Amino acid sequence: MNAISVLANELGVTVDSVFQNIISEGIAARTKRKINEASVVKEPDDPGKSGGYSDQEIDDEKEYSTAEVAKITKLSEKNVRKYAQDGEIKARMVNRAWRFLGKDIKAYLLLPPKTKI
């Protein structure tokens, strides 16, 4: 008997439920780490410059542009637009440009990572 089976027997649960719990705990730990990393947005020190950012929290009610969301999420602008169009990141169109609320960006960052097939 392996350690997982012994643990399942001691707890009176199935091996599958032990694995599910282990997976859930791993996702929770990654999510917590991701929240801590993503709760800081970098705003330009000088609006005329690209780069040179200072730390600032994501404002839940502020609207962010595609470029800002790309920097926050470390995705390309093309993927940010695709995710908005597909509904993976909640957004709205304003004058043919996507706008994202800070709370929706945070919600996206809390999603578990996608598994590649």
TANORHU-V121119 format. One record per residue. OMEGA is omega in radians with two decimals (* if undefined). Layout:
omega->{OMEGA & OMEGA}
//
This chain:
omega->{3.12 & -3.06 & -3.14 & 3.14 & 3.13 & 3.13 & 3.13 & 3.13 & -3.14 & -3.13 & -3.12 & 3.12 & 3.14 & 3.08 & 3.12 & -3.13 & 3.07 & 3.11 & -3.14 & 3.13 & 3.11 & 3.13 & -3.14 & 3.13 & 3.11 & 3.11 & 3.14 & 3.14 & 3.12 & -3.13 & 3.12 & 3.12 & -3.12 & 3.11 & -3.13 & -3.14 & -3.01 & -3.09 & 3.11 & 3.08 & 3.11 & 3.11 & 3.13 & 3.03 & 3.13 & -3.08 & -3.14 & -3.09 & 2.92 & -3.06 & -3.12 & -3.04 & 3.02 & -3.06 & 3.06 & -3.13 & 3.06 & 3.11 & -3.08 & -3.04 & 3.13 & 3.04 & -3.13 & 3.11 & 3.09 & -3.13 & 3.13 & 3.13 & 3.10 & 3.12 & -3.14 & -3.04 & -3.08 & 3.03 & 3.03 & 3.10 & 3.12 & 3.14 & 3.10 & 3.11 & 3.13 & 3.14 & 3.09 & -3.14 & -3.13 & 3.13 & 3.12 & 3.00 & -3.13 & -3.11 & 3.06 & 3.12 & 3.04 & -3.12 & 3.09 & 3.09 & 3.11 & 3.05 & -3.05 & 3.04 & 3.14 & -3.13 & 3.11 & 3.06 & 3.10 & 3.13 & 3.10 & -3.11 & 3.13 & -3.14 & 3.08 & -3.13 & 3.10 & 3.06 & 3.14 & 3.14 & *}
//
